[in-house]
């Protein structure tokens, strides 16, 4: 049972600060990439690794860090993660070369991998079931707030200060988070003294890093490239070995039997599908605002604010709906709204006004908030308090992999569709290559050559490609809505049924 503490709402505030910090960092760096290219001489490859080093470390360490929190104490590990993130942020702000910045970003990924599963795992420990849904809704709003705020804050800082300020903005927030976590979050851990599953941890880290690396490299190298195929093949072998080891080891890092719990399984599926739909928007729309409509990063962030508003409204109302009618209907309804919003977004044209765009962006946020908060509540409600860290890490890892795979697949769709439609006839070879590489490249070439026809062609081609990506996302979220409507139980199993399930699982 959760250890209800009168300080729990203050503790929730501390957790919100932690996740808001991570949300900001997730989008603020993209704004600064052009500046980093000139200020520290980062090549295109180095810029990619500045982004990917964080993702690889974060995705690879989520599982073992969630399990470690269960064993050594979740509050303790949360403070360690915040400290890592704080030190790495200061280091990133004052580096002088791309290699140093890549190392700092990897360390920031470590801090994030520690904080994310532990922060969410604390919720079912300090909140009773009656309050957990509300707490999760608030956390979901905090996580979503960082998406549009990152470009807004980053754009403002780059306009007024040097590039390192985008990392220093993490420092006061992390310090406040450390103080608040130290005072208000109670310690919790698995009371049993189980040994650490070292082999399981090594297999999971190596397998996940290999998988995410292959997925990241696929859009650049091609899905048939030998490096991509080897990375994905190694991932299959290592993760297969991890699954076999976890199913046979007496003290596994992850209880794979959780997937036999329908609310855990389908809540995780719903959260992953919702994340995929969100990534479809975030992957395409900022480029539309910047390369097609000519906005800078700051104003792009402002134009994404309706999504945050929709998410806050959707997540805020989800708790009351779940209490009245259970989980299935709001999660299904959220995915249906998300599907409809993405479908509406797929009607966007080069000449579409912001009113249409703000409408479907707000609906995307509303659908994600309505679906995500109850699905995560269903997941957390299925976790024994002793395993809340490892169980949450498992869900977060699947969401992260789904997001990375989504970006890779959607990136391939976007690039292929754009390349097939942009008209580069008459351009010399290097210029044609740059123009077909991306909409930003095409607009840059058009500007240098004063070629209005090329710019117009690039705009039309990109919008068509964006609409195709949104259609793909809508199809997936629509199928997800059908599956959730059929398979996700509306409420937890009765205690008697749950006991029978546990007996069967142990047997």
N, C-alpha and C positions, 0 to 999 in steps of 0.2 A: 504493500500500500504506500502511496506517496506520503512523505513526511511533511505535513502541512506546517508551514512556518509563517508567522505573522509578517515577516519581512519579504514574503514571496513576491509581492508586486514591485518592491524596490529591486529585488534580485532580477525580476523580468526586465526592468529598466537597464540594469547592467548588461544583461544578455543582448538587449536591443542595440546598445551602443557597440558591442563587439561585432554583431552581424552588420550593422550599418557601416562600420569601418570597412568590412570586407566587401560590401556591396559597392561602396564608393570606389575602392581600389580596383574593382573588377572592370569599371568603365572609364575611370579617369585617365588611365595610361594611354588609351587609344587616341585621346586628344593630342597628346604630346609627341607622338611618333615622328611627325615631320620636324619638330623642333629638335628632338634627340638626334636625328640624322645629321643635322648641321652643327649642333653645339658640341657633341662628343664624337662626331665622325662615324656614327653607326651605319654600317652597310645595310642593305635590304635583308640579308641573311641574319645579321646581328639583331635587327629590329624584330624579326620573326622569333628569334630565340629569347629576346627580352620578354615576349609574351608567352612563349611555349615553355620556358624553364619553370615558370610559376605553375602552369597547368599540369605539367608532368609530375612535379613534386606533390602538388595538391591531390591529384587523382590517385597517385600511387600510394600515398600514406594515409588516406582517409580510413581505410579498414583497420590497419594496425593501431592507429591512434585512438579510434573509438573503443577498441577492445582494451587498449592500455588504460584508458580513462576508467573503465569499469574496475580494473584491478588496483591501480595506485591511487585513485581518487580523482573525480571529475573536476572539482574546483581547483585542485593543485595543478592539473594538466592545463586547464583553461588559463590560469595565471602564467604558466610557462609559455603557452602559445602566444598570449598577448605580449609577453616580454620579447620573444623571438621576433614577432611582427614589429614591435616598437624599434628594436635595435636595427633590424633590417631596413626599416623605413628611413631611419637617420642615415644609415650607410648609403642607401640608394640616392639620397639627396645630395651627397657630397662626393660621389665617385667621379673619376676623370676619364674613364674609358668604358667601352661597351662590355668588355669581359667582366669588369668589376660590377657593372649594373646587372648583368645576367646572373652573377653569383648572388647579389643582393635579392634579386627577384626570386631565385630558388629558395632562399632563406625565408622570404615572405610567404612563399607557397607552403613551406613547412609550418609556419605559424598558423596559416589558414587551415591547413589539414588538421592541426591539433584543435583549433577553436570550434570549427563548424560542427562536427558530430557531438562534441562534448557539450556545446551550448544547447543544442536541441535535446540531448539526452537528459539534461538537468530538469527540463520541464515536467516530465511525468513523475519525477522524484519529489518536486516541491509543490506541485499542484494536484489536487484531487480531480477525479474524472469530471466532476460537475463544472470545474473552472478551467480544465485543460484546453478545451476548444477555444475559449476566449483568449487564453494566453497564446495559443498557436496562431490565431488570427492576428494578434498584435505583432507577433514575431514575423509573420509573413509580410505584413505591411512594412516593417522595418527593413526586411531583406529587399523588398521591391523598391523602396525609396531610393536606394543607392544607384539604381539603373539610370534614371534621368538626371539625378543630382551630380553624378560623376562628370559628365560633359559640361554641365553648368559651372560647377566649382572649378574644374580643370581649365575651362576656357577663360574664366575670370582671372584665375591665378596666373596663367601664361600671359595675359594681357597686362598684368601689373607687376609681376615678379619674375625671377629666373626659373628655369625648368625644374629645378630641385624642389620648388615649393609644392609641387603636386604630391610629393612623397612626405614632406614635412607636415602636410595637413593631417596625416594619420597620427602624428605624435600626440597632440593634446587629447584627441579622441581616445587613443590607446591608454594614455595616462589616466584619464577619467574612468575608463573601463576597468583598469587595474585596481584603482581605489574602490570603485563601487563593487566589483566582484569580491575583493578581499573582505569588505565589511558586510555585504548583504547576501551573498550566495553561501548556503550551507554546504559542507563537504558531504559527499556521498560516494559509495563504492560498492562493489560486489562483496558481501560479507564472507563468502567462501574464499579460502586461500588456494585458488587454482594456479598452477604454474603457467608461465607465459608460453604461448604457442610460437616458439621461435621459427620453426620450419614453416608453419603456416603463414607467418608474417613475411618471411623472405619470399615464399612462392607468390603470395598475393602482390607484394610490391613489384617484383620483377615482372610478373604477368601483366599487371595493370599498366605499368610504365611502357612495356612493349606494345600493348594494345593501343594506348592513347598516342604513342609516338607514330605507329603505323597509320592511325586515323588522321593525325595531324599532317603527315607527309603526303597522304594520298592525293589531295587536290593539287599539290604542287608537282609531284612526280608522276602521278597517274596511278590508278588502282592496279595496273599490271606490272608496275616497276618492281624490280627484284628486292630492293630495300624494303618496300612496303609489304611485299608478300612474305619476306623472311620475318619481319617484325610481327605481322599478324599471325604467322604460323607458330612462332615462338610463344606468342601470347596464348594461343589455343592450347598448346602443350602444357605450359606452366599453369594456366588457370584450370585446366582439366586435372592436373596433378594436385592442385590446391583443393579442388572439390573432393577428390578421392581421399586425400589426407584428412580433410575436415570431417568427412563422414565416418572415418575410422578411428581418429585420435580420441582418446578419452576426455581430454580437456581442449576442445577446439576453440580457435579464436572466434569463429562465427558459428552460430547454431543454424545450419542450413535447414533444419526442420521448421524454421519460421515460415518458409515458403509453402508449408502445408496448411498454414493459417490463412483462410481466404481474405480476411480483412487486411492482413499484412501484405499478402501478394498483390491483391488488386488495388489497394491503396498506393503501393509502390508503383504499379503500372500507371495508375491515373496521374500521379505526380510526375513521372517520367514523360508521359505524353504531353502533359501541360507544359513542362519545361521545353520540350521539342517545339511546340507551337510558339512559345515565347522567343526561342532562339531564331525562329523563322523571321519574326518581326525585327528583332535586334540586329540580325545579320544583314537585312536588306534595307530597312527604312532609313537608318542614318545616312547611308550612301545616297539614297534618293534625295534627302533634304540637302545634302552638301553638294554632290556632283551634278544633280539635275536642277535643283532649285537655287543653288548658289548660296546656301546659308553657311555660316561658320559653326564651329563646334558648340559655342555657347548657345546660339539660337537653335541649334539642333536639339540640345538638351531641353530647352524650353518647350519645343514642340513635342517632346516625349512626355511631358508632365501629365497630360490626360490619362496616360496609361497608369501612372502612379495613383491618380485620383480614382480611377476605376477599380484598381486593385484594392485600395483601402476600403472602398464601399463594399466590394464583393466579399472580401475577407471579414469585414466587420459584421455583415449580416449573416454570414454562414453559420456562426455559432448558434444563433437563435433558431435558425431553420433546422439544424441538426438535432437540437434538443426536442423540437416538435415532431419531426417526421423521420429522423435517422439520417444516415450518411449517403445512401445510394442516390436519392433524388437530387440533393444539391450538387454532388460531384458530377452526376450525369448532366444536370442542367448547366453547370459551369462549362463542361466540355462542349455542349451544344451551342452555348453562347459564343465560346471561343471559335468553334467551327464557322458559325454564321459571320462572326466578325472578320475572320480571315478570308472568307468568301467575299464579303463586302470589300475588303482591302484589295482583293484581286481584280476589282473593277476600276482601280486607280489608273488614271491616264496622266500624260505629261501635263495636261492643262487642269487637272483636278485642283479644286480649291482646298484650303486648309480645313474648312468646315467638315467636308467628307472625311478627310484623313483623321482629324481629331475625333470624329465620331467612332470610327472603327478601331482606332487605337485605344480609346477609352473602353470600348466593349471588350477588346482583348484583355485589358487589365481586369475588368470586372469578371470575365469568365475564368481567368486564371485564379483570381482571389477566391471566387466561389468554389472552385474545384480543389485548389491546392490546400487550403486550410483544413477542410474536413478530411481529405485523403491523408494528410499527415497526422491528423488526430486519430484516424483509424489505425495507422501504422504504429504510432506511439502507444495507443491503447492495448495493442497486442504484445507489447514487450514487457517481460518481467523486469522489475526495477533493477535487478542485478545486472541485466544484459542490455540496458537502455542505450549505452554507448556503442556497443558493437552492432546492435540492431539498427540504430539510427545511421551509423556509418555505412552499413550495407545499403540502406535506401539511398543515402546521399551519393554513394559511389555509383550506383546504377543510374541515378539522375545525371551525374557528371559524365559518365560514359555515353549515355543517351544524348546529352547536349553536344559532346564532342563529335559523336558520330553524325548527329544532325547537321552540325556546321559543315562537316566534310561532305556529306551527301548533298546538302542544299547548295554548298559552294560549287560542287561539280555541275549541278543543274543550272545554277545562275551563270557560271562561266560559259558553259556550252551554249546556252540559249543566247547569251549576249554576243558571243563570238560569231554565231551563225547569222545574226541579224544586222550587226553594225556594218555599214557600207564603207569599206576602205579602198574601193577601186580608185586607181590613179595615184595612190600614195606609194612612196618608195618603201622598200622592204623593212628597214628598221622602224620607220614611222607606223607602218601598218601593223607590225608586231606589237608595238607599244599601245596602239589604239585598240587592238582586239584583246589585250591582256585584261583590261578593266575599264569601267566607265571613267574613273579618275584619269587613267592614262589617255583615253580617247579625248577627254575634255582638255587635258594639258596639250596634247598634240594639236588639237583644233585651235587652241589659243596661240600657239607658236606660229602656226601656219595661217592664222586668220581665216580659218575654213569654217564658216557658219554651217555649211551643209553637213560636215562631219559631226559637229557638235549636236545638231538636231537629230542626226541619225543615231548617235550614241545615246541621247536622251530617250528616244523612242525604244531603242533596242533594250536599254536597261530596264525601263518600266515594264516592258513585256516580260523580261526575264524575272523581275521581281514578282509580277503577278503570277507567273508560273510557279515560283517557289511558294507563294502563299496558297495556291491551289493544292500543291502537294501536302503542305502542312494541314490544310483544311480536311483533306481526305483522311489523313492519319488521325487527326483529333476526332473526326466524325466516326471512324471505325472504333476508336477508343471509347466514345460515348456509348456505342451499342454494346461493347463488351462489358463496360462498367455497369450499365443498366441490367445486364443479365447476371453478372457474376459477383458483384460487390454486395455483401450482406449489409442490410440497412443498420443493424445494431450488433454489438458483440454477442457472442454465443452465451446462453445462460450458464451459470456456474457449474451445474451438473454436467452439461454437455462439454464444457471446457475441461472438466476433470477427466471425462472419458477420453477426450482428444489427447490430453497430456499422457494418460496411461498408454494409449495406443502408440503415441510418438516414442515414449521411452522403451516400450516393448519392441 
